[in-house]
């Protein structure tokens, strides 16, 4: 029996591509850490890199916790890009041309789609445990 964590293969591939892109952004952030040192970057970048690696590995292995790690990494990146989008809007006005705004919307769409189509596991009734019990 094949392991399934999403109802459709397209959603699985969307989650895998999103996880790979987030991993790429994390590697890129590690390289930019040396250009502009900041204590907050020093905290967020390694934790994001580790979470993205866990997400990618769990998605490839189709483990149960893959969706949990995907949700955590997407929420972290939504928080970070949302902060950048809000500062851009407050300083320069409302415009839909910002890259951070596009990333924020795409992360939100991926988060909604992956949570809507995840497989919900239902525990099967075990008839052996019910032998001798009167369930009227």
N, CA, C and O atoms as a Tinker XYZ file with bonds, in Angstrom:
   544  protein
     1  N      0.837000   -1.175000    0.000000    73     2
     2  CA     0.000000    0.000000    0.000000    64     1     3
     3  C      0.883000    1.240000    0.000000    63     2     4     5
     4  O      1.818000    1.347000    0.794000    81     3
     5  N      0.591000    2.149000   -0.870000    73     3     6
     6  CA     1.394000    3.357000   -0.987000    64     5     7
     7  C      1.053000    4.337000    0.119000    63     6     8     9
     8  O     -0.102000    4.465000    0.525000    81     7
     9  N      2.079000    5.025000    0.598000    73     7    10
    10  CA     1.851000    6.074000    1.581000    64     9    11
    11  C      1.290000    7.296000    0.874000    63    10    12    13
    12  O      1.737000    7.663000   -0.213000    81    11
    13  N      0.311000    7.913000    1.502000    73    11    14
    14  CA    -0.265000    9.127000    0.938000    64    13    15
    15  C     -0.395000   10.148000    2.056000    63    14    16    17
    16  O     -0.876000    9.838000    3.145000    81    15
    17  N      0.035000   11.355000    1.774000    73    15    18
    18  CA    -0.162000   12.416000    2.751000    64    17    19
    19  C     -1.091000   13.493000    2.200000    63    18    20    21
    20  O     -1.592000   14.324000    2.957000    81    19
    21  N     -1.325000   13.486000    0.891000    73    19    22
    22  CA    -2.270000   14.403000    0.257000    64    21    23
    23  C     -3.235000   13.589000   -0.594000    63    22    24    25
    24  O     -2.917000   12.486000   -1.038000    81    23
    25  N     -4.422000   14.155000   -0.813000    73    23    26
    26  CA    -5.428000   13.439000   -1.597000    64    25    27
    27  C     -5.047000   13.335000   -3.067000    63    26    28    29
    28  O     -5.337000   12.328000   -3.714000    81    27
    29  N     -4.406000   14.358000   -3.595000    73    27    30
    30  CA    -4.054000   14.394000   -5.020000    64    29    31
    31  C     -2.545000   14.501000   -5.182000    63    30    32    33
    32  O     -1.856000   15.088000   -4.348000    81    31
    33  N     -2.044000   13.922000   -6.272000    73    31    34
    34  CA    -0.610000   14.000000   -6.552000    64    33    35
    35  C     -0.171000   15.421000   -6.873000    63    34    36    37
    36  O      0.954000   15.808000   -6.557000    81    35
    37  N     -1.045000   16.200000   -7.495000    73    35    38
    38  CA    -0.699000   17.581000   -7.843000    64    37    39
    39  C     -0.436000   18.411000   -6.587000    63    38    40    41
    40  O      0.443000   19.273000   -6.590000    81    39
    41  N     -1.176000   18.165000   -5.531000    73    39    42
    42  CA    -0.968000   18.893000   -4.275000    64    41    43
    43  C      0.355000   18.469000   -3.649000    63    42    44    45
    44  O      1.071000   19.292000   -3.078000    81    43
    45  N      0.677000   17.182000   -3.758000    73    43    46
    46  CA     1.970000   16.701000   -3.249000    64    45    47
    47  C      3.126000   17.366000   -3.991000    63    46    48    49
    48  O      4.099000   17.802000   -3.376000    81    47
    49  N      3.013000   17.440000   -5.313000    73    47    50
    50  CA     4.081000   18.071000   -6.085000    64    49    51
    51  C      4.151000   19.577000   -5.818000    63    50    52    53
    52  O      5.241000   20.150000   -5.813000    81    51
    53  N      3.015000   20.216000   -5.598000    73    51    54
    54  CA     3.002000   21.632000   -5.231000    64    53    55
    55  C      3.713000   21.842000   -3.904000    63    54    56    57
    56  O      4.505000   22.773000   -3.762000    81    55
    57  N      3.434000   20.983000   -2.933000    73    55    58
    58  CA     4.099000   21.082000   -1.630000    64    57    59
    59  C      5.595000   20.807000   -1.758000    63    58    60    61
    60  O      6.406000   21.458000   -1.100000    81    59
    61  N      5.957000   19.851000   -2.596000    73    59    62
    62  CA     7.368000   19.532000   -2.798000    64    61    63
    63  C      8.110000   20.686000   -3.469000    63    62    64    65
    64  O      9.232000   21.010000   -3.079000    81    63
    65  N      7.497000   21.302000   -4.467000    73    63    66
    66  CA     8.112000   22.454000   -5.136000    64    65    67
    67  C      8.215000   23.641000   -4.190000    63    66    68    69
    68  O      9.231000   24.334000   -4.168000    81    67
    69  N      7.159000   23.878000   -3.404000    73    67    70
    70  CA     7.195000   24.981000   -2.442000    64    69    71
    71  C      8.273000   24.750000   -1.390000    63    70    72    73
    72  O      8.972000   25.684000   -0.997000    81    71
    73  N      8.406000   23.514000   -0.938000    73    71    74
    74  CA     9.432000   23.187000    0.043000    64    73    75
    75  C     10.831000   23.378000   -0.541000    63    74    76    77
    76  O     11.727000   23.885000    0.134000    81    75
    77  N     11.015000   22.969000   -1.799000    73    75    78
    78  CA    12.312000   23.149000   -2.440000    64    77    79
    79  C     12.651000   24.635000   -2.611000    63    78    80    81
    80  O     13.792000   25.045000   -2.400000    81    79
    81  N     11.652000   25.435000   -2.994000    73    79    82
    82  CA    11.888000   26.878000   -3.136000    64    81    83
    83  C     12.200000   27.537000   -1.789000    63    82    84    85
    84  O     13.056000   28.418000   -1.709000    81    83
    85  N     11.516000   27.114000   -0.753000    73    83    86
    86  CA    11.815000   27.661000    0.572000    64    85    87
    87  C     13.211000   27.252000    1.030000    63    86    88    89
    88  O     13.910000   28.033000    1.675000    81    87
    89  N     13.611000   26.041000    0.700000    73    87    90
    90  CA    14.964000   25.596000    1.008000    64    89    91
    91  C     15.993000   26.415000    0.235000    63    90    92    93
    92  O     17.042000   26.765000    0.775000    81    91
    93  N     15.698000   26.718000   -1.017000    73    91    94
    94  CA    16.577000   27.559000   -1.825000    64    93    95
    95  C     16.688000   28.965000   -1.230000    63    94    96    97
    96  O     17.780000   29.526000   -1.148000    81    95
    97  N     15.546000   29.530000   -0.815000    73    95    98
    98  CA    15.575000   30.852000   -0.191000    64    97    99
    99  C     16.373000   30.839000    1.113000    63    98   100   101
   100  O     17.035000   31.821000    1.448000    81    99
   101  N     16.309000   29.739000    1.839000    73    99   102
   102  CA    17.074000   29.638000    3.085000    64   101   103
   103  C     18.570000   29.587000    2.807000    63   102   104   105
   104  O     19.351000   30.232000    3.506000    81   103
   105  N     18.979000   28.825000    1.790000    73   103   106
   106  CA    20.387000   28.791000    1.425000    64   105   107
   107  C     20.864000   30.162000    0.956000    63   106   108   109
   108  O     21.979000   30.583000    1.262000    81   107
   109  N     20.009000   30.846000    0.213000    73   107   110
   110  CA    20.342000   32.191000   -0.235000    64   109   111
   111  C     20.471000   33.152000    0.949000    63   110   112   113
   112  O     21.329000   34.035000    0.945000    81   111
   113  N     19.619000   32.979000    1.957000    73   111   114
   114  CA    19.689000   33.821000    3.162000    64   113   115
   115  C     20.951000   33.539000    3.960000    63   114   116   117
   116  O     21.500000   34.444000    4.589000    81   115
   117  N     21.417000   32.293000    3.944000    73   115   118
   118  CA    22.674000   31.974000    4.633000    64   117   119
   119  C     23.833000   32.728000    3.983000    63   118   120   121
   120  O     24.715000   33.239000    4.674000    81   119
   121  N     23.825000   32.794000    2.661000    73   119   122
   122  CA    24.889000   33.512000    1.962000    64   121   123
   123  C     24.797000   35.019000    2.192000    63   122   124   125
   124  O     25.824000   35.697000    2.238000    81   123
   125  N     23.596000   35.546000    2.335000    73   123   126
   126  CA    23.461000   36.980000    2.584000    64   125   127
   127  C     23.720000   37.328000    4.049000    63   126   128   129
   128  O     23.842000   38.504000    4.394000    81   127
   129  N     23.802000   36.335000    4.894000    73   127   130
   130  CA    24.085000   36.570000    6.313000    64   129   131
   131  C     25.472000   37.172000    6.499000    63   130   132   133
   132  O     25.699000   37.946000    7.429000    81   131
   133  N     26.388000   36.818000    5.620000    73   131   134
   134  CA    27.754000   37.318000    5.749000    64   133   135
   135  C     27.892000   38.759000    5.252000    63   134   136   137
   136  O     28.829000   39.457000    5.642000    81   135
   137  N     26.975000   39.209000    4.402000    73   135   138
   138  CA    27.042000   40.588000    3.901000    64   137   139
   139  C     26.579000   41.589000    4.935000    63   138   140   141
   140  O     27.203000   42.636000    5.110000    81   139
   141  N     25.491000   41.282000    5.622000    73   139   142
   142  CA    24.899000   42.209000    6.574000    64   141   143
   143  C     24.603000   41.437000    7.847000    63   142   144   145
   144  O     23.604000   40.721000    7.926000    81   143
   145  N     25.468000   41.580000    8.845000    73   143   146
   146  CA    25.324000   40.825000   10.080000    64   145   147
   147  C     24.281000   41.483000   10.968000    63   146   148   149
   148  O     24.302000   42.693000   11.192000    81   147
   149  N     23.369000   40.659000   11.469000    73   147   150
   150  CA    22.333000   41.115000   12.373000    64   149   151
   151  C     22.012000   39.954000   13.304000    63   150   152   153
   152  O     21.990000   38.802000   12.872000    81   151
   153  N     21.766000   40.247000   14.568000    73   151   154
   154  CA    21.522000   39.174000   15.527000    64   153   155
   155  C     20.201000   38.458000   15.236000    63   154   156   157
   156  O     20.089000   37.255000   15.471000    81   155
   157  N     19.210000   39.177000   14.731000    73   155   158
   158  CA    17.943000   38.540000   14.380000    64   157   159
   159  C     18.109000   37.607000   13.183000    63   158   160   161
   160  O     17.512000   36.531000   13.139000    81   159
   161  N     18.924000   38.026000   12.212000    73   159   162
   162  CA    19.198000   37.139000   11.081000    64   161   163
   163  C     19.933000   35.895000   11.544000    63   162   164   165
   164  O     19.703000   34.797000   11.038000    81   163
   165  N     20.818000   36.078000   12.511000    73   163   166
   166  CA    21.574000   34.947000   13.026000    64   165   167
   167  C     20.655000   33.934000   13.712000    63   166   168   169
   168  O     20.956000   32.741000   13.735000    81   167
   169  N     19.552000   34.397000   14.263000    73   167   170
   170  CA    18.589000   33.490000   14.889000    64   169   171
   171  C     17.634000   32.863000   13.879000    63   170   172   173
   172  O     17.365000   31.663000   13.941000    81   171
   173  N     17.121000   33.672000   12.947000    73   171   174
   174  CA    16.097000   33.181000   12.023000    64   173   175
   175  C     16.647000   32.320000   10.895000    63   174   176   177
   176  O     16.018000   31.333000   10.513000    81   175
   177  N     17.788000   32.667000   10.364000    73   175   178
   178  CA    18.292000   31.967000    9.180000    64   177   179
   179  C     18.653000   30.505000    9.460000    63   178   180   181
   180  O     18.210000   29.636000    8.710000    81   179
   181  N     19.429000   30.191000   10.495000    73   179   182
   182  CA    19.711000   28.760000   10.730000    64   181   183
   183  C     18.464000   27.962000   11.116000    63   182   184   185
   184  O     18.319000   26.806000   10.719000    81   183
   185  N     17.566000   28.577000   11.889000    73   183   186
   186  CA    16.350000   27.841000   12.253000    64   185   187
   187  C     15.475000   27.604000   11.022000    63   186   188   189
   188  O     14.884000   26.533000   10.889000    81   187
   189  N     15.384000   28.570000   10.131000    73   187   190
   190  CA    14.610000   28.384000    8.901000    64   189   191
   191  C     15.255000   27.321000    8.009000    63   190   192   193
   192  O     14.555000   26.518000    7.393000    81   191
   193  N     16.566000   27.318000    7.941000    73   191   194
   194  CA    17.270000   26.323000    7.136000    64   193   195
   195  C     17.033000   24.911000    7.668000    63   194   196   197
   196  O     16.791000   23.988000    6.890000    81   195
   197  N     17.099000   24.742000    8.966000    73   195   198
   198  CA    16.876000   23.421000    9.570000    64   197   199
   199  C     15.433000   22.979000    9.377000    63   198   200   201
   200  O     15.182000   21.822000    9.039000    81   199
   201  N     14.482000   23.886000    9.587000    73   199   202
   202  CA    13.073000   23.541000    9.390000    64   201   203
   203  C     12.784000   23.177000    7.935000    63   202   204   205
   204  O     12.024000   22.247000    7.666000    81   203
   205  N     13.384000   23.900000    7.007000    73   203   206
   206  CA    13.170000   23.597000    5.594000    64   205   207
   207  C     13.786000   22.264000    5.197000    63   206   208   209
   208  O     13.221000   21.540000    4.377000    81   207
   209  N     14.925000   21.937000    5.763000    73   207   210
   210  CA    15.512000   20.622000    5.498000    64   209   211
   211  C     14.623000   19.507000    6.033000    63   210   212   213
   212  O     14.411000   18.503000    5.353000    81   211
   213  N     14.094000   19.676000    7.261000    73   211   214
   214  CA    13.167000   18.690000    7.816000    64   213   215
   215  C     11.935000   18.553000    6.938000    63   214   216   217
   216  O     11.460000   17.443000    6.696000    81   215
   217  N     11.419000   19.676000    6.463000    73   215   218
   218  CA    10.230000   19.652000    5.618000    64   217   219
   219  C     10.491000   18.897000    4.327000    63   218   220   221
   220  O      9.708000   18.029000    3.941000    81   219
   221  N     11.572000   19.220000    3.670000    73   219   222
   222  CA    11.886000   18.587000    2.392000    64   221   223
   223  C     12.123000   17.090000    2.549000    63   222   224   225
   224  O     11.636000   16.294000    1.745000    81   223
   225  N     12.859000   16.710000    3.570000    73   223   226
   226  CA    13.136000   15.284000    3.797000    64   225   227
   227  C     11.864000   14.526000    4.147000    63   226   228   229
   228  O     11.649000   13.419000    3.654000    81   227
   229  N     11.017000   15.112000    4.995000    73   227   230
   230  CA     9.767000   14.448000    5.365000    64   229   231
   231  C      8.790000   14.363000    4.202000    63   230   232   233
   232  O      8.033000   13.397000    4.106000    81   231
   233  N      8.791000   15.354000    3.318000    73   231   234
   234  CA     7.921000   15.283000    2.149000    64   233   235
   235  C      8.388000   14.212000    1.172000    63   234   236   237
   236  O      7.566000   13.507000    0.585000    81   235
   237  N      9.682000   14.087000    0.997000    73   235   238
   238  CA    10.191000   13.047000    0.092000    64   237   239
   239  C      9.894000   11.662000    0.666000    63   238   240   241
   240  O      9.521000   10.751000   -0.073000    81   239
   241  N     10.059000   11.502000    1.981000    73   239   242
   242  CA     9.778000   10.217000    2.617000    64   241   243
   243  C      8.305000    9.973000    2.868000    63   242   244   245
   244  O      7.923000    8.870000    3.257000    81   243
   245  N      7.472000   10.972000    2.655000    73   243   246
   246  CA     6.017000   10.907000    2.880000    64   245   247
   247  C      5.689000   10.476000    4.299000    63   246   248   249
   248  O      4.878000    9.576000    4.519000    81   247
   249  N      6.335000   11.134000    5.263000    73   247   250
   250  CA     6.056000   10.866000    6.665000    64   249   251
   251  C      4.869000   11.699000    7.135000    63   250   252   253
   252  O      4.500000   12.680000    6.490000    81   251
   253  N      4.276000   11.308000    8.255000    73   251   254
   254  CA     3.088000   11.983000    8.773000    64   253   255
   255  C      3.362000   13.428000    9.163000    63   254   256   257
   256  O      2.495000   14.287000    9.004000    81   255
   257  N      4.536000   13.698000    9.661000    73   255   258
   258  CA     4.839000   15.038000   10.158000    64   257   259
   259  C      5.252000   16.020000    9.065000    63   258   260   261
   260  O      5.599000   17.161000    9.368000    81   259
   261  N      5.223000   15.611000    7.835000    73   259   262
   262  CA     5.625000   16.493000    6.739000    64   261   263
   263  C      4.712000   17.706000    6.645000    63   262   264   265
   264  O      5.183000   18.813000    6.382000    81   263
   265  N      3.429000   17.516000    6.853000    73   263   266
   266  CA     2.490000   18.632000    6.774000    64   265   267
   267  C      2.705000   19.594000    7.931000    63   266   268   269
   268  O      2.575000   20.807000    7.761000    81   267
   269  N      3.031000   19.066000    9.105000    73   267   270
   270  CA     3.315000   19.928000   10.253000    64   269   271
   271  C      4.532000   20.805000    9.985000    63   270   272   273
   272  O      4.492000   22.013000   10.222000    81   271
   273  N      5.609000   20.206000    9.493000    73   271   274
   274  CA     6.803000   20.986000    9.193000    64   273   275
   275  C      6.555000   21.969000    8.050000    63   274   276   277
   276  O      7.075000   23.085000    8.074000    81   275
   277  N      5.776000   21.574000    7.062000    73   275   278
   278  CA     5.440000   22.478000    5.962000    64   277   279
   279  C      4.640000   23.670000    6.479000    63   278   280   281
   280  O      4.883000   24.804000    6.065000    81   279
   281  N      3.695000   23.426000    7.373000    73   279   282
   282  CA     2.922000   24.526000    7.949000    64   281   283
   283  C      3.801000   25.473000    8.755000    63   282   284   285
   284  O      3.633000   26.690000    8.678000    81   283
   285  N      4.724000   24.931000    9.518000    73   283   286
   286  CA     5.609000   25.776000   10.325000    64   285   287
   287  C      6.494000   26.634000    9.432000    63   286   288   289
   288  O      6.642000   27.831000    9.678000    81   287
   289  N      7.083000   26.039000    8.401000    73   287   290
   290  CA     7.967000   26.821000    7.536000    64   289   291
   291  C      7.194000   27.857000    6.730000    63   290   292   293
   292  O      7.668000   28.977000    6.543000    81   291
   293  N      6.018000   27.495000    6.257000    73   291   294
   294  CA     5.217000   28.471000    5.520000    64   293   295
   295  C      4.778000   29.619000    6.420000    63   294   296   297
   296  O      4.785000   30.774000    5.994000    81   295
   297  N      4.399000   29.319000    7.650000    73   295   298
   298  CA     4.014000   30.388000    8.581000    64   297   299
   299  C      5.203000   31.291000    8.906000    63   298   300   301
   300  O      5.039000   32.504000    9.034000    81   299
   301  N      6.382000   30.721000    9.038000    73   299   302
   302  CA     7.582000   31.528000    9.290000    64   301   303
   303  C      7.863000   32.459000    8.113000    63   302   304   305
   304  O      8.135000   33.644000    8.310000    81   303
   305  N      7.799000   31.932000    6.899000    73   303   306
   306  CA     8.060000   32.772000    5.737000    64   305   307
   307  C      6.932000   33.765000    5.481000    63   306   308   309
   308  O      7.185000   34.864000    4.987000    81   307
   309  N      5.687000   33.399000    5.806000    73   307   310
   310  CA     4.583000   34.354000    5.696000    64   309   311
   311  C      4.788000   35.492000    6.672000    63   310   312   313
   312  O      4.543000   36.652000    6.340000    81   311
   313  N      5.234000   35.171000    7.865000    73   311   314
   314  CA     5.510000   36.213000    8.859000    64   313   315
   315  C      6.615000   37.149000    8.382000    63   314   316   317
   316  O      6.490000   38.369000    8.487000    81   315
   317  N      7.687000   36.581000    7.862000    73   315   318
   318  CA     8.819000   37.405000    7.425000    64   317   319
   319  C      8.481000   38.244000    6.188000    63   318   320   321
   320  O      8.823000   39.426000    6.131000    81   319
   321  N      7.818000   37.644000    5.205000    73   319   322
   322  CA     7.462000   38.413000    4.013000    64   321   323
   323  C      6.321000   39.374000    4.292000    63   322   324   325
   324  O      6.231000   40.426000    3.657000    81   323
   325  N      5.450000   39.035000    5.226000    73   323   326
   326  CA     4.382000   39.958000    5.616000    64   325   327
   327  C      4.928000   41.202000    6.281000    63   326   328   329
   328  O      4.431000   42.306000    6.058000    81   327
   329  N      5.954000   41.021000    7.100000    73   327   330
   330  CA     6.594000   42.172000    7.734000    64   329   331
   331  C      7.241000   43.066000    6.693000    63   330   332   333
   332  O      7.142000   44.290000    6.776000    81   331
   333  N      7.900000   42.469000    5.717000    73   331   334
   334  CA     8.542000   43.254000    4.654000    64   333   335
   335  C      7.496000   43.965000    3.795000    63   334   336   337
   336  O      7.700000   45.106000    3.380000    81   335
   337  N      6.386000   43.295000    3.534000    73   335   338
   338  CA     5.325000   43.898000    2.728000    64   337   339
   339  C      4.686000   45.074000    3.452000    63   338   340   341
   340  O      4.419000   46.112000    2.846000    81   339
   341  N      4.444000   44.912000    4.736000    73   339   342
   342  CA     3.831000   45.996000    5.506000    64   341   343
   343  C      4.759000   47.207000    5.575000    63   342   344   345
   344  O      4.295000   48.341000    5.460000    81   343
   345  N      6.051000   46.986000    5.759000    73   343   346
   346  CA     6.973000   48.131000    5.791000    64   345   347
   347  C      7.061000   48.800000    4.426000    63   346   348   349
   348  O      7.173000   50.023000    4.348000    81   347
   349  N      7.012000   48.011000    3.341000    73   347   350
   350  CA     7.004000   48.610000    1.997000    64   349   351
   351  C      5.752000   49.435000    1.760000    63   350   352   353
   352  O      5.825000   50.528000    1.199000    81   351
   353  N      4.613000   48.925000    2.179000    73   351   354
   354  CA     3.353000   49.651000    1.981000    64   353   355
   355  C      3.329000   50.926000    2.817000    63   354   356   357
   356  O      2.861000   51.962000    2.346000    81   355
   357  N      3.822000   50.864000    4.035000    73   355   358
   358  CA     3.798000   52.047000    4.897000    64   357   359
   359  C      4.772000   53.132000    4.439000    63   358   360   361
   360  O      4.509000   54.320000    4.624000    81   359
   361  N      5.880000   52.732000    3.851000    73   359   362
   362  CA     6.862000   53.737000    3.443000    64   361   363
   363  C      6.596000   54.290000    2.049000    63   362   364   365
   364  O      6.836000   55.473000    1.806000    81   363
   365  N      6.104000   53.461000    1.124000    73   363   366
   366  CA     5.990000   53.907000   -0.260000    64   365   367
   367  C      4.569000   53.885000   -0.809000    63   366   368   369
   368  O      4.365000   54.262000   -1.963000    81   367
   369  N      3.606000   53.470000   -0.049000    73   367   370
   370  CA     2.239000   53.421000   -0.541000    64   369   371
   371  C      1.879000   52.055000   -1.074000    63   370   372   373
   372  O      2.733000   51.177000   -1.195000    81   371
   373  N      0.603000   51.878000   -1.393000    73   371   374
   374  CA     0.096000   50.589000   -1.842000    64   373   375
   375  C      0.381000   50.377000   -3.324000    63   374   376   377
   376  O     -0.051000   51.160000   -4.170000    81   375
   377  N      1.112000   49.306000   -3.626000    73   375   378
   378  CA     1.402000   48.930000   -4.997000    64   377   379
   379  C      1.559000   47.411000   -5.036000    63   378   380   381
   380  O      2.129000   46.820000   -4.119000    81   379
   381  N      1.065000   46.794000   -6.074000    73   379   382
   382  CA     1.120000   45.341000   -6.180000    64   381   383
   383  C      2.374000   44.855000   -6.886000    63   382   384   385
   384  O      2.459000   43.683000   -7.253000    81   383
   385  N      3.333000   45.721000   -7.080000    73   383   386
   386  CA     4.539000   45.360000   -7.812000    64   385   387
   387  C      5.653000   44.834000   -6.917000    63   386   388   389
   388  O      6.714000   44.471000   -7.425000    81   387
   389  N      5.457000   44.781000   -5.637000    73   387   390
   390  CA     6.496000   44.331000   -4.729000    64   389   391
   391  C      6.665000   42.819000   -4.820000    63   390   392   393
   392  O      5.683000   42.082000   -4.905000    81   391
   393  N      7.903000   42.367000   -4.802000    73   391   394
   394  CA     8.164000   40.930000   -4.819000    64   393   395
   395  C      7.704000   40.278000   -3.521000    63   394   396   397
   396  O      7.195000   39.158000   -3.531000    81   395
   397  N      7.884000   40.979000   -2.407000    73   395   398
   398  CA     7.481000   40.407000   -1.125000    64   397   399
   399  C      5.968000   40.189000   -1.073000    63   398   400   401
   400  O      5.502000   39.235000   -0.450000    81   399
   401  N      5.202000   41.065000   -1.720000    73   399   402
   402  CA     3.750000   40.896000   -1.774000    64   401   403
   403  C      3.378000   39.660000   -2.590000    63   402   404   405
   404  O      2.471000   38.916000   -2.215000    81   403
   405  N      4.066000   39.444000   -3.687000    73   403   406
   406  CA     3.802000   38.268000   -4.519000    64   405   407
   407  C      4.172000   36.982000   -3.780000    63   406   408   409
   408  O      3.448000   35.989000   -3.856000    81   407
   409  N      5.298000   37.001000   -3.065000    73   407   410
   410  CA     5.690000   35.836000   -2.283000    64   409   411
   411  C      4.688000   35.575000   -1.164000    63   410   412   413
   412  O      4.338000   34.425000   -0.895000    81   411
   413  N      4.233000   36.629000   -0.519000    73   411   414
   414  CA     3.268000   36.482000    0.559000    64   413   415
   415  C      1.987000   35.829000    0.061000    63   414   416   417
   416  O      1.475000   34.911000    0.702000    81   415
   417  N      1.462000   36.285000   -1.067000    73   415   418
   418  CA     0.252000   35.694000   -1.621000    64   417   419
   419  C      0.461000   34.250000   -2.053000    63   418   420   421
   420  O     -0.406000   33.404000   -1.832000    81   419
   421  N      1.607000   33.962000   -2.669000    73   419   422
   422  CA     1.855000   32.583000   -3.109000    64   421   423
   423  C      2.021000   31.640000   -1.914000    63   422   424   425
   424  O      1.550000   30.504000   -1.964000    81   423
   425  N      2.680000   32.089000   -0.845000    73   423   426
   426  CA     2.816000   31.252000    0.351000    64   425   427
   427  C      1.455000   31.004000    1.001000    63   426   428   429
   428  O      1.186000   29.901000    1.477000    81   427
   429  N      0.604000   32.017000    1.021000    73   427   430
   430  CA    -0.739000   31.841000    1.581000    64   429   431
   431  C     -1.560000   30.850000    0.771000    63   430   432   433
   432  O     -2.267000   30.016000    1.337000    81   431
   433  N     -1.471000   30.938000   -0.551000    73   431   434
   434  CA    -2.216000   30.007000   -1.407000    64   433   435
   435  C     -1.718000   28.575000   -1.208000    63   434   436   437
   436  O     -2.527000   27.652000   -1.124000    81   435
   437  N     -0.424000   28.380000   -1.133000    73   435   438
   438  CA     0.129000   27.037000   -0.923000    64   437   439
   439  C     -0.292000   26.508000    0.443000    63   438   440   441
   440  O     -0.618000   25.328000    0.569000    81   439
   441  N     -0.291000   27.351000    1.461000    73   439   442
   442  CA    -0.703000   26.931000    2.803000    64   441   443
   443  C     -2.162000   26.506000    2.820000    63   442   444   445
   444  O     -2.501000   25.497000    3.439000    81   443
   445  N     -3.018000   27.243000    2.166000    73   443   446
   446  CA    -4.442000   26.910000    2.132000    64   445   447
   447  C     -4.682000   25.619000    1.345000    63   446   448   449
   448  O     -5.440000   24.755000    1.787000    81   447
   449  N     -4.048000   25.490000    0.197000    73   447   450
   450  CA    -4.262000   24.298000   -0.641000    64   449   451
   451  C     -3.750000   23.035000    0.043000    63   450   452   453
   452  O     -4.436000   22.013000    0.032000    81   451
   453  N     -2.565000   23.086000    0.634000    73   451   454
   454  CA    -2.010000   21.884000    1.258000    64   453   455
   455  C     -2.812000   21.457000    2.485000    63   454   456   457
   456  O     -2.928000   20.263000    2.762000    81   455
   457  N     -3.360000   22.410000    3.212000    73   455   458
   458  CA    -4.161000   22.028000    4.380000    64   457   459
   459  C     -5.559000   21.568000    3.994000    63   458   460   461
   460  O     -6.168000   20.777000    4.716000    81   459
   461  N     -6.071000   22.041000    2.885000    73   459   462
   462  CA    -7.401000   21.614000    2.443000    64   461   463
   463  C     -7.393000   20.183000    1.922000    63   462   464   465
   464  O     -8.344000   19.436000    2.152000    81   463
   465  N     -6.341000   19.798000    1.229000    73   463   466
   466  CA    -6.302000   18.489000    0.578000    64   465   467
   467  C     -5.384000   17.487000    1.257000    63   466   468   469
   468  O     -4.937000   16.543000    0.607000    81   467
   469  N     -5.086000   17.655000    2.533000    73   467   470
   470  CA    -4.293000   16.631000    3.212000    64   469   471
   471  C     -5.186000   15.449000    3.552000    63   470   472   473
   472  O     -6.398000   15.596000    3.709000    81   471
   473  N     -4.579000   14.282000    3.665000    73   471   474
   474  CA    -5.331000   13.065000    3.954000    64   473   475
   475  C     -5.582000   13.021000    5.451000    63   474   476   477
   476  O     -4.664000   13.111000    6.266000    81   475
   477  N     -6.847000   12.881000    5.778000    73   475   478
   478  CA    -7.224000   12.755000    7.181000    64   477   479
   479  C     -7.366000   11.273000    7.492000    63   478   480   481
   480  O     -8.198000   10.581000    6.905000    81   479
   481  N     -6.572000   10.807000    8.394000    73   479   482
   482  CA    -6.557000    9.379000    8.709000    64   481   483
   483  C     -7.680000    9.060000    9.700000    63   482   484   485
   484  O     -7.827000    9.711000   10.734000    81   483
   485  N     -8.456000    8.052000    9.354000    73   483   486
   486  CA    -9.529000    7.587000   10.220000    64   485   487
   487  C     -9.127000    6.217000   10.737000    63   486   488   489
   488  O     -8.773000    5.325000    9.967000    81   487
   489  N     -9.185000    6.066000   12.049000    73   487   490
   490  CA    -8.819000    4.784000   12.644000    64   489   491
   491  C     -9.887000    3.752000   12.300000    63   490   492   493
   492  O    -11.068000    3.981000   12.560000    81   491
   493  N     -9.490000    2.616000   11.716000    73   491   494
   494  CA   -10.486000    1.586000   11.377000    64   493   495
   495  C    -10.990000    0.898000   12.649000    63   494   496   497
   496  O    -10.278000    0.792000   13.648000    81   495
   497  N    -12.231000    0.438000   12.578000    73   495   498
   498  CA   -12.779000   -0.315000   13.705000    64   497   499
   499  C    -12.093000   -1.667000   13.772000    63   498   500   501
   500  O    -12.023000   -2.398000   12.783000    81   499
   501  N    -11.598000   -1.981000   14.933000    73   499   502
   502  CA   -10.929000   -3.252000   15.122000    64   501   503
   503  C    -11.930000   -4.230000   15.716000    63   502   504   505
   504  O    -12.305000   -4.111000   16.882000    81   503
   505  N    -12.358000   -5.185000   14.924000    73   503   506
   506  CA   -13.394000   -6.119000   15.347000    64   505   507
   507  C    -12.897000   -7.072000   16.426000    63   506   508   509
   508  O    -13.692000   -7.575000   17.220000    81   507
   509  N    -11.619000   -7.321000   16.466000    73   507   510
   510  CA   -11.081000   -8.250000   17.467000    64   509   511
   511  C    -11.218000   -7.653000   18.854000    63   510   512   513
   512  O    -11.484000   -8.383000   19.808000    81   511
   513  N    -11.045000   -6.354000   18.994000    73   511   514
   514  CA   -11.182000   -5.717000   20.299000    64   513   515
   515  C    -12.635000   -5.662000   20.766000    63   514   516   517
   516  O    -12.893000   -5.536000   21.963000    81   515
   517  N    -13.583000   -5.754000   19.839000    73   515   518
   518  CA   -14.984000   -5.647000   20.177000    64   517   519
   519  C    -15.627000   -6.998000   20.499000    63   518   520   521
   520  O    -16.817000   -7.047000   20.813000    81   519
   521  N    -14.877000   -8.078000   20.428000    73   519   522
   522  CA   -15.430000   -9.405000   20.722000    64   521   523
   523  C    -15.739000   -9.478000   22.215000    63   522   524   525
   524  O    -14.904000   -9.149000   23.058000    81   523
   525  N    -16.947000   -9.914000   22.516000    73   523   526
   526  CA   -17.350000  -10.099000   23.908000    64   525   527
   527  C    -17.969000   -8.840000   24.521000    63   526   528   529
   528  O    -18.434000   -8.877000   25.660000    81   527
   529  N    -17.982000   -7.763000   23.806000    73   527   530
   530  CA   -18.590000   -6.535000   24.302000    64   529   531
   531  C    -19.971000   -6.402000   23.698000    63   530   532   533
   532  O    -20.177000   -6.684000   22.518000    81   531
   533  N    -20.904000   -5.975000   24.509000    73   531   534
   534  CA   -22.269000   -5.781000   24.056000    64   533   535
   535  C    -22.487000   -4.317000   23.762000    63   534   536   537
   536  O    -22.616000   -3.506000   24.679000    81   535
   537  N    -22.530000   -3.975000   22.499000    73   535   538
   538  CA   -22.786000   -2.592000   22.084000    64   537   539
   539  C    -24.204000   -2.528000   21.503000    63   538   540   541
   540  O    -24.405000   -2.699000   20.300000    81   539
   541  N    -25.152000   -2.286000   22.358000    73   539   542
   542  CA   -26.548000   -2.237000   21.898000    64   541   543
   543  C    -26.966000   -0.831000   21.585000    63   542   544
   544  O    -28.108000   -0.601000   21.184000    81   543
